[in-house]
Amino acid sequence: MGGERVGALDTDVEGAAGDRAHALFEEHRGSPRRLSIREAPRMVLWHATYGQPEIDRADPPLPALTAPDGTRWTWGDPGLKEAIEADLGRPVELRRDPTLLQDLADSLLLTTAASHADVEAHVGPLDLRRWRTNVHVELDAGAFAESGWEGAEMTIGAARFALLHPCIRCVIPTRDPDTSERKAELLRWLARERGTIFGINARALGPGRIAEGDRVEIRQP
């Protein structure tokens, strides 16, 4: 659903506390499939928030949801499933899993300000929420420097992260987070100029807390 900016995150080897602990599923070819903006672009018009800075890693609170028409719900409310189905035009199942329902297990997505600015210079202004990033950093490195960081280690404050591999993007960033309108040229430019790569996947090397203003360092192997 619609992304939320927060000033701090608790992280551990499984990811960010509460991130993707709740998800929508649908049946696809006889098997359950986690639903995303790829299949249902109107999902981005729904917004979810925990509404509190401290998230219990083992038992995240139930998120509050806001529908495109402004109706407020709490996860698990009677009628929420039907409201989502009516808006998306498809049957869904609501699932909760504190061990997280990620595309890449036990990971975070990290992006950089320099790369974001470089893409904007070629395709126009972009809301940062398009990238679905967990951690966005500003540091003394050029655009797309992260493409060469595989195997390196990043520290943010006192927290340590292993940098796994650059992230190959799908169509999700083409959707405007406020309107769901598609900007196809964004993915075409990334494919042509950057091999569809933007950002890098990372894994926390232990529990930690990161916050805006923390010092960021890269250590190459």
Backbone torsions as a table, in degrees:
resi	resn	phi	psi	omega
1	MET	NA	-170.2	-178.1
2	GLY	-60.1	136.8	-177.5
3	GLY	-73.1	160.8	-178.8
4	GLU	-132.1	131.6	176.2
5	ARG	-86.6	134.0	177.0
6	VAL	-128.9	155.3	-177.2
7	GLY	-86.0	-12.3	-178.1
8	ALA	-157.0	154.9	177.8
9	LEU	-138.0	138.0	166.5
10	ASP	-90.8	129.1	-177.3
11	THR	-126.8	154.1	170.2
12	ASP	-151.9	-170.6	-173.0
13	VAL	-62.1	-18.5	179.5
14	GLU	-87.5	-16.0	-179.4
15	GLY	135.4	-148.2	178.5
16	ALA	-95.5	136.1	-176.3
17	ALA	-55.0	122.8	176.3
18	GLY	84.2	-10.1	-177.2
19	ASP	-71.0	122.3	179.9
20	ARG	60.2	31.4	173.0
21	ALA	-78.9	-13.3	178.4
22	HIS	-129.2	138.8	-175.5
23	ALA	-152.9	160.8	172.4
24	LEU	-101.6	138.3	176.1
25	PHE	-123.5	155.2	172.4
26	GLU	-138.1	164.4	175.7
27	GLU	-86.4	131.9	-179.1
28	HIS	-136.5	113.6	-180.0
29	ARG	54.7	40.5	174.8
30	GLY	85.3	1.8	-179.2
31	SER	-131.6	152.1	176.9
32	PRO	-70.1	140.0	178.7
33	ARG	-134.4	134.3	176.7
34	ARG	-67.8	128.3	-176.9
35	LEU	-84.5	142.0	179.1
36	SER	-140.0	-178.5	178.6
37	ILE	-64.0	-22.4	176.4
38	ARG	-56.5	-47.9	-176.5
39	GLU	-89.1	-30.6	-174.7
40	ALA	-134.1	81.7	-175.2
41	PRO	-55.9	-27.4	-179.0
42	ARG	-68.1	-12.3	176.1
43	MET	-56.9	-32.0	-177.3
44	VAL	-67.5	-17.9	179.6
45	LEU	-83.8	-10.9	171.1
46	TRP	-88.4	145.1	-179.9
47	HIS	-125.8	139.2	-179.9
48	ALA	-127.6	141.3	178.9
49	THR	-149.6	146.7	172.4
50	TYR	-82.2	-23.9	175.7
51	GLY	71.2	16.7	179.2
52	GLN	-152.4	147.9	-174.7
53	PRO	-77.3	-28.1	-176.7
54	GLU	-100.1	121.5	-178.7
55	ILE	-116.0	124.7	176.1
56	ASP	-70.4	115.8	-175.6
57	ARG	-58.9	-39.9	-176.0
58	ALA	-83.1	-20.1	-176.3
59	ASP	-148.5	73.5	-179.0
60	PRO	-60.5	149.4	176.9
61	PRO	-67.4	163.9	175.4
62	LEU	-73.7	128.7	-177.9
63	PRO	-74.1	153.6	170.4
64	ALA	-91.9	134.8	-179.0
65	LEU	-114.9	141.4	173.9
66	THR	-119.3	122.9	-179.5
67	ALA	-77.0	163.7	178.5
68	PRO	-55.8	-28.3	179.7
69	ASP	-88.0	5.3	177.4
70	GLY	92.5	-4.6	178.1
71	THR	-65.9	135.5	-178.5
72	ARG	-101.2	138.0	179.1
73	TRP	-135.1	161.2	166.6
74	THR	-114.8	140.2	-179.7
75	TRP	-52.0	126.8	-179.0
76	GLY	97.3	-7.2	177.4
77	ASP	-59.6	140.9	171.5
78	PRO	-59.5	132.3	179.6
79	GLY	95.9	-14.8	-178.8
80	LEU	-64.9	-46.8	-179.5
81	LYS	-56.1	-46.1	-179.0
82	GLU	-66.0	-36.6	179.3
83	ALA	-65.6	-42.2	178.3
84	ILE	-65.5	-43.6	-179.7
85	GLU	-61.5	-41.3	-179.9
86	ALA	-65.5	-38.2	-178.2
87	ASP	-74.4	-40.1	-177.8
88	LEU	-84.8	-18.3	179.7
89	GLY	72.9	32.8	-179.9
90	ARG	-159.3	151.0	177.0
91	PRO	-71.2	143.1	-179.4
92	VAL	-138.0	161.7	172.5
93	GLU	-123.5	134.9	178.2
94	LEU	-94.3	126.0	180.0
95	ARG	-124.5	146.6	175.9
96	ARG	-126.1	131.3	179.9
97	ASP	-150.9	102.5	-178.8
98	PRO	-60.2	-16.6	176.9
99	THR	-81.1	0.0	170.6
100	LEU	82.2	144.1	-175.5
101	LEU	-117.1	71.4	-171.9
102	GLN	-94.7	159.4	170.4
103	ASP	-65.8	-47.7	176.8
104	LEU	-114.0	114.5	-173.8
105	ALA	-59.7	146.5	173.6
106	ASP	53.9	55.3	-175.9
107	SER	-149.6	167.8	171.7
108	LEU	-129.4	153.1	172.7
109	LEU	-103.3	127.3	-178.3
110	LEU	-116.5	133.4	176.3
111	THR	-128.5	163.7	-177.4
112	THR	-121.7	149.9	-178.8
113	ALA	-64.6	-36.8	-177.9
114	ALA	-64.7	-41.6	179.3
115	SER	-68.2	-39.9	177.8
116	HIS	-60.4	-44.9	-180.0
117	ALA	-64.5	-35.8	179.6
118	ASP	-65.9	-42.9	178.1
119	VAL	-64.1	-42.5	178.7
120	GLU	-59.5	-36.8	-179.4
121	ALA	-63.0	-22.2	-177.1
122	HIS	-104.2	-29.2	-175.8
123	VAL	-120.8	-2.1	178.6
124	GLY	101.5	174.4	-175.8
125	PRO	-56.6	139.6	-179.4
126	LEU	-135.6	131.0	173.1
127	ASP	-69.2	130.6	-177.8
128	LEU	-57.7	-26.8	-178.7
129	ARG	-63.4	-18.4	178.5
130	ARG	-57.4	-33.5	-172.0
131	TRP	-79.6	-10.6	179.9
132	ARG	56.6	36.7	-175.3
133	THR	-77.9	150.8	171.0
134	ASN	-89.4	-41.2	-176.1
135	VAL	-134.0	123.5	179.2
136	HIS	-116.3	123.6	-173.3
137	VAL	-119.2	147.5	171.4
138	GLU	-111.2	123.1	-178.0
139	LEU	-154.2	170.2	-176.5
140	ASP	-82.1	76.9	178.4
141	ALA	-152.2	149.0	-177.8
142	GLY	-74.7	172.3	178.2
143	ALA	-59.9	134.1	177.1
144	PHE	62.7	23.0	173.2
145	ALA	-60.8	-29.0	-177.9
146	GLU	-62.3	-18.0	177.8
147	SER	-63.4	-20.2	179.1
148	GLY	-107.2	15.5	-176.2
149	TRP	-96.2	-0.5	-176.9
150	GLU	-55.7	128.2	-178.7
151	GLY	90.7	-7.5	179.0
152	ALA	-83.7	174.8	177.4
153	GLU	-122.3	137.7	176.8
154	MET	-115.7	138.1	170.2
155	THR	-113.8	136.4	174.3
156	ILE	-124.6	108.6	-169.1
157	GLY	62.5	-125.2	178.0
158	ALA	-96.4	-3.2	-176.9
159	ALA	-86.1	142.4	-177.3
160	ARG	-116.2	141.7	-178.2
161	PHE	-135.9	136.6	170.4
162	ALA	-87.0	131.7	179.3
163	LEU	-92.2	120.0	-168.3
164	LEU	-87.5	-72.2	-178.8
165	HIS	-160.7	152.4	177.9
166	PRO	-57.1	150.6	-175.7
167	CYS	-94.6	122.0	175.2
168	ILE	-85.8	125.0	-171.3
169	ARG	-91.7	150.7	175.9
170	CYS	-106.0	-158.0	-175.7
171	VAL	-80.2	-9.8	-174.1
172	ILE	-55.5	-45.1	-179.7
173	PRO	-62.5	-15.5	179.1
174	THR	-73.1	-12.9	-176.9
175	ARG	-90.0	125.7	177.2
176	ASP	-64.6	127.1	-176.1
177	PRO	-69.0	-13.4	179.2
178	ASP	-102.0	-24.6	-175.1
179	THR	-123.8	-16.8	-173.0
180	SER	69.5	4.7	177.9
181	GLU	-64.7	148.3	-174.1
182	ARG	-94.0	136.3	175.3
183	LYS	-116.9	81.4	-172.0
184	ALA	-62.3	-29.8	-176.7
185	GLU	-64.8	-21.8	178.2
186	LEU	-62.3	-51.7	-179.6
187	LEU	-69.4	-34.1	177.6
188	ARG	-62.8	-42.6	179.0
189	TRP	-64.7	-44.7	179.1
190	LEU	-60.5	-40.7	-179.9
191	ALA	-65.5	-42.6	-176.3
192	ARG	-72.2	-41.5	-171.1
193	GLU	-100.0	-25.8	-172.2
194	ARG	-132.9	16.6	179.2
195	GLY	61.4	28.1	179.8
196	THR	66.0	19.4	-179.1
197	ILE	-96.1	134.0	169.7
198	PHE	-153.6	120.1	-179.3
199	GLY	88.4	177.8	-179.1
200	ILE	-143.9	142.5	177.1
201	ASN	-82.0	143.6	-177.3
202	ALA	-137.5	160.6	177.1
203	ARG	-135.0	128.1	177.7
204	ALA	-65.1	140.4	-179.3
205	LEU	-93.1	8.1	179.1
206	GLY	166.0	175.7	179.4
207	PRO	-69.1	146.0	178.6
208	GLY	-170.4	172.0	177.2
209	ARG	-130.0	129.8	178.8
210	ILE	-118.4	152.7	-176.3
211	ALA	-150.3	158.3	175.7
212	GLU	-55.1	135.9	179.7
213	GLY	95.7	-10.4	177.9
214	ASP	-64.5	148.5	176.1
215	ARG	-74.3	138.8	-178.9
216	VAL	-117.0	132.1	177.5
217	GLU	-135.5	147.5	176.1
218	ILE	-114.3	131.6	174.5
219	ARG	-120.2	115.6	178.9
220	GLN	-77.9	149.1	-179.2
221	PRO	-68.2	NA	NA
